[in-house]
Amino acid sequence: MLWHIRKQTRRHGVLLERPLDDDPCCAECDGACCRGFPAVELTWVEYERLRELGASRLVLPLVGPPLLLIDYCCEFLADGRCMIYDERPGICRRFSCEEKQ
């Protein structure tokens, strides 16, 4: 029997100080960051926009910022791609990853 072994690339997440659109890592990725967190913090404007886009896992806690529950798989991830890439939250825009040595 022949087994196909796929080399896994280890990545390390980095939160940048500024947004980075069209990150080359995103083009090669299958949405690992979108499956790597329980939730992301939002601004009020982002909360409202995601609500308009049909987000079903938004939370307004009594203390702290609004959240989009990712639950280790963002509802806007489809076939390894962000369906709202141009309108994704700021924290998503600032997230990047590097290969871990």
Sequence and secondary structure as in RCSB ss.txt:
>XXXX:A:sequence
MLWHIRKQTRRHGVLLERPLDDDPCCAECDGACCRGFPAVELTWVEYERLRELGASRLVLPLVGPPLLLIDYCCE
FLADGRCMIYDERPGICRRFSCEEKQ
>XXXX:A:secstr
          EEEEE SS  SS HHHHH  STGGGS SEEE  HHHHHHHHHTT S EE  SSS  EEE TTS T
TEETTEETTGGG  HHHHHEEEEE  
